[in-house]
């Protein structure tokens, strides 16, 4: 009788590399990776005098991932705060742009009004400008082919605590409004 040969067992999967703490040079590597997003592990290995495979293992470790995410968030928050303090938010910029544009348009319209019939601006262009301004303010008839429904979006900033309290209150109201089913004699439990 011939002995059956079983396929060799596959080796156990390698243990995942996960350093217990973040060393000083891991912090430097995280900063370098944030500053050089276009670089590869091979480039980092040259800078930090180690092998690319070690850089790959380190970048994929849970400890480094957690540190890297926190560091990136910390740096980007600082940049956003500084940009907002230097230049204002996007909403502020758009409001300022709209205000400046309207100021220039109003000044031109005043010049046209003062010039009267000697104005270099054609009547049709004046009519288009006035029509555009009124429509943007919500006046005037809708253009055929476009939806006549106007949708208004309102953004409200609410704290997480206030939102949780509101959700809890809604759940409580919902529980009190839903009546319990009445079971007739001999009926089982409703699932």
ChimeraX commands (.cxc) that place a marker at each C-alpha (Angstrom):
marker #1 position 0.00,0.00,0.00 radius 0.5
marker #1 position 1.39,3.37,-1.01 radius 0.5
marker #1 position 1.59,6.04,1.61 radius 0.5
marker #1 position -0.41,9.11,0.92 radius 0.5
marker #1 position 1.56,12.29,1.03 radius 0.5
marker #1 position -0.27,15.28,2.32 radius 0.5
marker #1 position 0.54,18.72,1.01 radius 0.5
marker #1 position 2.90,20.55,3.31 radius 0.5
marker #1 position 1.22,22.85,5.75 radius 0.5
marker #1 position 1.40,26.48,4.86 radius 0.5
marker #1 position 3.52,28.49,7.24 radius 0.5
marker #1 position 1.67,30.64,9.75 radius 0.5
marker #1 position 1.14,34.22,8.64 radius 0.5
marker #1 position 3.91,36.54,9.72 radius 0.5
marker #1 position 3.25,38.61,12.78 radius 0.5
marker #1 position 2.35,42.18,12.02 radius 0.5
marker #1 position 5.07,44.66,12.84 radius 0.5
marker #1 position 3.76,47.12,15.39 radius 0.5
marker #1 position 6.16,49.11,17.54 radius 0.5
marker #1 position 4.91,49.76,21.06 radius 0.5
marker #1 position 5.90,53.42,21.07 radius 0.5
marker #1 position 6.66,56.11,18.55 radius 0.5
marker #1 position 10.37,56.90,18.51 radius 0.5
marker #1 position 11.73,60.38,17.85 radius 0.5
marker #1 position 12.68,59.49,14.32 radius 0.5
marker #1 position 9.18,58.07,13.66 radius 0.5
marker #1 position 7.88,61.54,14.51 radius 0.5
marker #1 position 10.44,63.04,12.13 radius 0.5
marker #1 position 9.37,60.53,9.44 radius 0.5
marker #1 position 5.70,61.50,9.90 radius 0.5
marker #1 position 6.57,65.20,9.49 radius 0.5
marker #1 position 8.73,64.40,6.46 radius 0.5
marker #1 position 5.90,62.39,4.85 radius 0.5
marker #1 position 3.45,65.25,5.44 radius 0.5
marker #1 position 5.89,67.75,3.93 radius 0.5
marker #1 position 6.67,65.47,0.96 radius 0.5
marker #1 position 3.42,63.81,-0.12 radius 0.5
marker #1 position 4.82,63.13,-3.59 radius 0.5
marker #1 position 7.79,61.10,-2.28 radius 0.5
marker #1 position 7.92,57.33,-1.88 radius 0.5
marker #1 position 9.18,54.99,0.84 radius 0.5
marker #1 position 12.35,54.55,-1.18 radius 0.5
marker #1 position 13.07,58.28,-0.86 radius 0.5
marker #1 position 12.29,58.23,2.86 radius 0.5
marker #1 position 14.64,55.27,3.32 radius 0.5
marker #1 position 17.49,57.30,1.83 radius 0.5
marker #1 position 16.76,60.32,4.03 radius 0.5
marker #1 position 16.41,58.26,7.23 radius 0.5
marker #1 position 19.20,55.78,6.39 radius 0.5
marker #1 position 17.11,52.64,6.60 radius 0.5
marker #1 position 15.59,50.13,4.18 radius 0.5
marker #1 position 12.46,50.82,2.14 radius 0.5
marker #1 position 10.89,47.64,3.52 radius 0.5
marker #1 position 11.27,48.96,7.09 radius 0.5
marker #1 position 9.62,52.24,6.04 radius 0.5
marker #1 position 6.73,50.24,4.51 radius 0.5
marker #1 position 6.33,48.13,7.66 radius 0.5
marker #1 position 6.47,51.20,9.89 radius 0.5
marker #1 position 3.96,53.16,7.77 radius 0.5
marker #1 position 1.52,50.23,7.92 radius 0.5
marker #1 position 1.80,49.70,11.68 radius 0.5
marker #1 position -1.18,50.67,13.81 radius 0.5
marker #1 position 0.96,52.75,16.16 radius 0.5
marker #1 position 2.44,54.84,13.35 radius 0.5
marker #1 position -0.90,55.20,11.55 radius 0.5
marker #1 position -2.50,56.58,14.71 radius 0.5
marker #1 position 0.37,59.01,15.33 radius 0.5
marker #1 position 0.46,60.08,11.66 radius 0.5
marker #1 position -3.30,60.76,11.54 radius 0.5
marker #1 position -3.13,62.84,14.71 radius 0.5
marker #1 position -0.09,64.78,13.51 radius 0.5
marker #1 position -1.64,65.50,10.11 radius 0.5
marker #1 position -4.85,66.68,11.78 radius 0.5
marker #1 position -2.88,68.88,14.17 radius 0.5
marker #1 position -0.88,70.49,11.37 radius 0.5
marker #1 position -3.83,71.00,9.04 radius 0.5
marker #1 position -5.91,72.57,11.83 radius 0.5
marker #1 position -3.10,75.04,12.45 radius 0.5
marker #1 position -2.90,75.91,8.78 radius 0.5
marker #1 position -6.68,76.36,8.50 radius 0.5
marker #1 position -6.76,78.59,11.59 radius 0.5
marker #1 position -3.89,80.72,10.31 radius 0.5
marker #1 position -5.45,81.03,6.84 radius 0.5
marker #1 position -8.81,82.02,8.33 radius 0.5
marker #1 position -7.17,84.66,10.52 radius 0.5
marker #1 position -5.10,86.03,7.62 radius 0.5
marker #1 position -7.59,85.87,4.79 radius 0.5
marker #1 position -11.00,85.15,6.31 radius 0.5
marker #1 position -13.24,82.25,5.46 radius 0.5
marker #1 position -14.50,81.42,1.99 radius 0.5
marker #1 position -17.92,82.81,2.87 radius 0.5
marker #1 position -16.33,86.08,3.96 radius 0.5
marker #1 position -14.41,86.29,0.69 radius 0.5
marker #1 position -17.51,85.60,-1.41 radius 0.5
marker #1 position -19.53,88.18,0.49 radius 0.5
marker #1 position -16.75,90.76,0.03 radius 0.5
marker #1 position -16.51,89.92,-3.69 radius 0.5
marker #1 position -20.26,90.29,-4.16 radius 0.5
marker #1 position -20.27,93.58,-2.24 radius 0.5
marker #1 position -17.36,95.01,-4.26 radius 0.5
marker #1 position -18.97,93.94,-7.53 radius 0.5
marker #1 position -22.25,95.55,-6.59 radius 0.5
marker #1 position -20.46,98.75,-5.54 radius 0.5
marker #1 position -18.78,98.98,-8.96 radius 0.5
marker #1 position -22.04,98.20,-10.73 radius 0.5
marker #1 position -23.91,100.82,-8.68 radius 0.5
marker #1 position -21.23,103.43,-9.45 radius 0.5
marker #1 position -21.52,102.70,-13.18 radius 0.5
marker #1 position -25.29,102.89,-12.98 radius 0.5
marker #1 position -25.04,106.28,-11.21 radius 0.5
marker #1 position -22.74,107.55,-13.98 radius 0.5
marker #1 position -25.24,106.35,-16.57 radius 0.5
marker #1 position -28.09,108.02,-14.70 radius 0.5
marker #1 position -26.17,111.31,-14.47 radius 0.5
marker #1 position -25.24,111.19,-18.16 radius 0.5
marker #1 position -28.90,110.66,-19.07 radius 0.5
marker #1 position -29.40,110.38,-22.83 radius 0.5
marker #1 position -25.67,111.00,-23.39 radius 0.5
marker #1 position -24.87,107.63,-21.73 radius 0.5
marker #1 position -22.52,105.28,-23.54 radius 0.5
marker #1 position -24.30,102.26,-22.04 radius 0.5
marker #1 position -27.06,100.96,-24.34 radius 0.5
marker #1 position -30.59,100.74,-22.94 radius 0.5
marker #1 position -30.69,96.99,-23.54 radius 0.5
marker #1 position -27.58,96.47,-21.40 radius 0.5
marker #1 position -29.13,98.60,-18.62 radius 0.5
marker #1 position -32.29,96.51,-18.80 radius 0.5
marker #1 position -30.29,93.25,-18.64 radius 0.5
marker #1 position -28.32,94.49,-15.65 radius 0.5
marker #1 position -31.43,95.56,-13.77 radius 0.5
marker #1 position -33.20,92.30,-14.67 radius 0.5
marker #1 position -30.22,90.22,-13.48 radius 0.5
marker #1 position -30.04,92.09,-10.19 radius 0.5
marker #1 position -33.77,91.71,-9.55 radius 0.5
marker #1 position -33.76,88.00,-10.36 radius 0.5
marker #1 position -30.81,87.39,-8.06 radius 0.5
marker #1 position -32.77,89.14,-5.33 radius 0.5
marker #1 position -35.69,86.77,-5.98 radius 0.5
marker #1 position -37.95,89.16,-7.92 radius 0.5
marker #1 position -39.32,88.76,-11.41 radius 0.5
marker #1 position -40.94,85.94,-13.32 radius 0.5
marker #1 position -39.09,82.67,-13.77 radius 0.5
marker #1 position -37.60,81.98,-17.18 radius 0.5
marker #1 position -39.68,79.44,-19.19 radius 0.5
marker #1 position -38.15,75.98,-19.11 radius 0.5
marker #1 position -36.67,76.46,-15.67 radius 0.5
marker #1 position -38.20,75.14,-12.50 radius 0.5
marker #1 position -40.41,77.62,-10.73 radius 0.5
marker #1 position -39.77,76.01,-7.37 radius 0.5
marker #1 position -37.23,77.91,-5.34 radius 0.5
marker #1 position -35.27,75.85,-2.86 radius 0.5
marker #1 position -33.70,77.55,0.12 radius 0.5
marker #1 position -30.90,75.84,1.99 radius 0.5
marker #1 position -30.39,76.75,5.60 radius 0.5
marker #1 position -27.26,75.69,7.46 radius 0.5
marker #1 position -27.44,75.60,11.23 radius 0.5
marker #1 position -24.46,74.94,13.47 radius 0.5
marker #1 position -25.43,72.89,16.51 radius 0.5
marker #1 position -23.24,71.40,19.22 radius 0.5
marker #1 position -23.04,67.62,19.55 radius 0.5
marker #1 position -24.60,67.79,23.04 radius 0.5
marker #1 position -27.59,69.79,21.82 radius 0.5
marker #1 position -28.08,67.39,18.90 radius 0.5
marker #1 position -27.95,64.37,21.22 radius 0.5
marker #1 position -30.49,65.97,23.55 radius 0.5
marker #1 position -32.82,66.73,20.63 radius 0.5
marker #1 position -32.55,63.16,19.35 radius 0.5
marker #1 position -33.30,61.80,22.81 radius 0.5
marker #1 position -36.33,64.06,23.11 radius 0.5
marker #1 position -37.62,62.96,19.68 radius 0.5
marker #1 position -37.17,59.30,20.62 radius 0.5
marker #1 position -39.05,59.89,23.88 radius 0.5
marker #1 position -41.89,61.65,22.02 radius 0.5
marker #1 position -42.04,58.85,19.48 radius 0.5
marker #1 position -42.23,56.18,22.20 radius 0.5
marker #1 position -45.15,57.97,23.90 radius 0.5
marker #1 position -47.10,58.38,20.65 radius 0.5
marker #1 position -46.86,54.74,19.54 radius 0.5
marker #1 position -49.59,52.77,21.24 radius 0.5
marker #1 position -48.89,49.29,22.53 radius 0.5
marker #1 position -50.92,46.64,20.66 radius 0.5
marker #1 position -53.81,45.15,22.58 radius 0.5
marker #1 position -53.70,41.37,22.79 radius 0.5
marker #1 position -56.91,39.43,22.80 radius 0.5
marker #1 position -57.38,36.55,25.13 radius 0.5
marker #1 position -55.47,33.51,23.92 radius 0.5
marker #1 position -53.13,35.44,21.62 radius 0.5
marker #1 position -49.41,35.15,22.01 radius 0.5
marker #1 position -46.79,37.78,22.30 radius 0.5
marker #1 position -46.47,40.16,19.33 radius 0.5
marker #1 position -43.02,40.16,17.78 radius 0.5
marker link #1:1,2 radius 0.2
marker link #1:2,3 radius 0.2
marker link #1:3,4 radius 0.2
marker link #1:4,5 radius 0.2
marker link #1:5,6 radius 0.2
marker link #1:6,7 radius 0.2
marker link #1:7,8 radius 0.2
marker link #1:8,9 radius 0.2
marker link #1:9,10 radius 0.2
marker link #1:10,11 radius 0.2
marker link #1:11,12 radius 0.2
marker link #1:12,13 radius 0.2
marker link #1:13,14 radius 0.2
marker link #1:14,15 radius 0.2
marker link #1:15,16 radius 0.2
marker link #1:16,17 radius 0.2
marker link #1:17,18 radius 0.2
marker link #1:18,19 radius 0.2
marker link #1:19,20 radius 0.2
marker link #1:20,21 radius 0.2
marker link #1:21,22 radius 0.2
marker link #1:22,23 radius 0.2
marker link #1:23,24 radius 0.2
marker link #1:24,25 radius 0.2
marker link #1:25,26 radius 0.2
marker link #1:26,27 radius 0.2
marker link #1:27,28 radius 0.2
marker link #1:28,29 radius 0.2
marker link #1:29,30 radius 0.2
marker link #1:30,31 radius 0.2
marker link #1:31,32 radius 0.2
marker link #1:32,33 radius 0.2
marker link #1:33,34 radius 0.2
marker link #1:34,35 radius 0.2
marker link #1:35,36 radius 0.2
marker link #1:36,37 radius 0.2
marker link #1:37,38 radius 0.2
marker link #1:38,39 radius 0.2
marker link #1:39,40 radius 0.2
marker link #1:40,41 radius 0.2
marker link #1:41,42 radius 0.2
marker link #1:42,43 radius 0.2
marker link #1:43,44 radius 0.2
marker link #1:44,45 radius 0.2
marker link #1:45,46 radius 0.2
marker link #1:46,47 radius 0.2
marker link #1:47,48 radius 0.2
marker link #1:48,49 radius 0.2
marker link #1:49,50 radius 0.2
marker link #1:50,51 radius 0.2
marker link #1:51,52 radius 0.2
marker link #1:52,53 radius 0.2
marker link #1:53,54 radius 0.2
marker link #1:54,55 radius 0.2
marker link #1:55,56 radius 0.2
marker link #1:56,57 radius 0.2
marker link #1:57,58 radius 0.2
marker link #1:58,59 radius 0.2
marker link #1:59,60 radius 0.2
marker link #1:60,61 radius 0.2
marker link #1:61,62 radius 0.2
marker link #1:62,63 radius 0.2
marker link #1:63,64 radius 0.2
marker link #1:64,65 radius 0.2
marker link #1:65,66 radius 0.2
marker link #1:66,67 radius 0.2
marker link #1:67,68 radius 0.2
marker link #1:68,69 radius 0.2
marker link #1:69,70 radius 0.2
marker link #1:70,71 radius 0.2
marker link #1:71,72 radius 0.2
marker link #1:72,73 radius 0.2
marker link #1:73,74 radius 0.2
marker link #1:74,75 radius 0.2
marker link #1:75,76 radius 0.2
marker link #1:76,77 radius 0.2
marker link #1:77,78 radius 0.2
marker link #1:78,79 radius 0.2
marker link #1:79,80 radius 0.2
marker link #1:80,81 radius 0.2
marker link #1:81,82 radius 0.2
marker link #1:82,83 radius 0.2
marker link #1:83,84 radius 0.2
marker link #1:84,85 radius 0.2
marker link #1:85,86 radius 0.2
marker link #1:86,87 radius 0.2
marker link #1:87,88 radius 0.2
marker link #1:88,89 radius 0.2
marker link #1:89,90 radius 0.2
marker link #1:90,91 radius 0.2
marker link #1:91,92 radius 0.2
marker link #1:92,93 radius 0.2
marker link #1:93,94 radius 0.2
marker link #1:94,95 radius 0.2
marker link #1:95,96 radius 0.2
marker link #1:96,97 radius 0.2
marker link #1:97,98 radius 0.2
marker link #1:98,99 radius 0.2
marker link #1:99,100 radius 0.2
marker link #1:100,101 radius 0.2
marker link #1:101,102 radius 0.2
marker link #1:102,103 radius 0.2
marker link #1:103,104 radius 0.2
marker link #1:104,105 radius 0.2
marker link #1:105,106 radius 0.2
marker link #1:106,107 radius 0.2
marker link #1:107,108 radius 0.2
marker link #1:108,109 radius 0.2
marker link #1:109,110 radius 0.2
marker link #1:110,111 radius 0.2
marker link #1:111,112 radius 0.2
marker link #1:112,113 radius 0.2
marker link #1:113,114 radius 0.2
marker link #1:114,115 radius 0.2
marker link #1:115,116 radius 0.2
marker link #1:116,117 radius 0.2
marker link #1:117,118 radius 0.2
marker link #1:118,119 radius 0.2
marker link #1:119,120 radius 0.2
marker link #1:120,121 radius 0.2
marker link #1:121,122 radius 0.2
marker link #1:122,123 radius 0.2
marker link #1:123,124 radius 0.2
marker link #1:124,125 radius 0.2
marker link #1:125,126 radius 0.2
marker link #1:126,127 radius 0.2
marker link #1:127,128 radius 0.2
marker link #1:128,129 radius 0.2
marker link #1:129,130 radius 0.2
marker link #1:130,131 radius 0.2
marker link #1:131,132 radius 0.2
marker link #1:132,133 radius 0.2
marker link #1:133,134 radius 0.2
marker link #1:134,135 radius 0.2
marker link #1:135,136 radius 0.2
marker link #1:136,137 radius 0.2
marker link #1:137,138 radius 0.2
marker link #1:138,139 radius 0.2
marker link #1:139,140 radius 0.2
marker link #1:140,141 radius 0.2
marker link #1:141,142 radius 0.2
marker link #1:142,143 radius 0.2
marker link #1:143,144 radius 0.2
marker link #1:144,145 radius 0.2
marker link #1:145,146 radius 0.2
marker link #1:146,147 radius 0.2
marker link #1:147,148 radius 0.2
marker link #1:148,149 radius 0.2
marker link #1:149,150 radius 0.2
marker link #1:150,151 radius 0.2
marker link #1:151,152 radius 0.2
marker link #1:152,153 radius 0.2
marker link #1:153,154 radius 0.2
marker link #1:154,155 radius 0.2
marker link #1:155,156 radius 0.2
marker link #1:156,157 radius 0.2
marker link #1:157,158 radius 0.2
marker link #1:158,159 radius 0.2
marker link #1:159,160 radius 0.2
marker link #1:160,161 radius 0.2
marker link #1:161,162 radius 0.2
marker link #1:162,163 radius 0.2
marker link #1:163,164 radius 0.2
marker link #1:164,165 radius 0.2
marker link #1:165,166 radius 0.2
marker link #1:166,167 radius 0.2
marker link #1:167,168 radius 0.2
marker link #1:168,169 radius 0.2
marker link #1:169,170 radius 0.2
marker link #1:170,171 radius 0.2
marker link #1:171,172 radius 0.2
marker link #1:172,173 radius 0.2
marker link #1:173,174 radius 0.2
marker link #1:174,175 radius 0.2
marker link #1:175,176 radius 0.2
marker link #1:176,177 radius 0.2
marker link #1:177,178 radius 0.2
marker link #1:178,179 radius 0.2
marker link #1:179,180 radius 0.2
marker link #1:180,181 radius 0.2
marker link #1:181,182 radius 0.2
marker link #1:182,183 radius 0.2
marker link #1:183,184 radius 0.2
marker link #1:184,185 radius 0.2
marker link #1:185,186 radius 0.2
marker link #1:186,187 radius 0.2
marker link #1:187,188 radius 0.2
marker link #1:188,189 radius 0.2
marker link #1:189,190 radius 0.2
marker link #1:190,191 radius 0.2
view
